[in-house]
């Protein structure tokens, strides 16, 4: 849902993996290292401020602040060339984690319900993760009604782990 803190949760995860701090002050990462955070809905300054704010709250020393922020309006993985260039960047940067926020904007897919288009992108991301040893987190929106994810059911089968944020009355509920 809108304003349910999806990007903020993604930033919290990025900081936890990069600095080795517990995610949500509870979950410890077995591996740490650089994180590539791409959010196309945030302005460059706003996203960098969010990351810095979490680093400060977690008292992370400067030398462990390895989130690479790439707020890129217009960033898409909808062509072979774009996917090849992104693979090269991941291979060069060697992040432990890549966060893509949100799927609908980054995919460039005309319809999240189009199985063929969704399958191409998710297969690419799965192969990229396997080939590079990089974990990939995708932020995705739920449908306006019913709390189910938007788009094709293929998305549900793709996830290895899922964190779900829902708005219930005046609260945001987190399910892992």
Order of alpha helices (4+ residues) and beta strands (2+ residues): alpha-beta-alpha-beta-alpha-beta-alpha-alpha-beta-alpha-beta-beta
